[in-house]
Amino acid sequence: MNRVVLGMALLRMLSGSIELFAAFLMLRLNQVDKALIVNSSLALIGPLILIATTTIGLVGLSDKLSAGKFVWVVAGVACLMIGILKK
């Protein structure tokens, strides 16, 4: 099994587990204000997982991409991050 793919998949599984835990925590707390705090915390975790997963993938592809293509990929990721984090 490819270690890069395994690392990316494990990060996504961790992300999904955190999401499920947060959902159960919201149900357990049973208060809108506390559920909103939990939900807001997830807004911080999501982009971090995206950055980490993308970084692992780019490192895995770095030997196969030309410098020009690598710049395009980085520009695309930057556009995603601006779109996600821009308020």
Secondary structure, DSSP 8 states (H G I E B T S, - for coil): --HHHHHHHHHHHHHHHHHHHHHHHHHHH--HHHHHHHHHHHHHHHHHHHHHHHHHHHHHHTTTS-HHHHHHHHHHHHHHHHHHH--
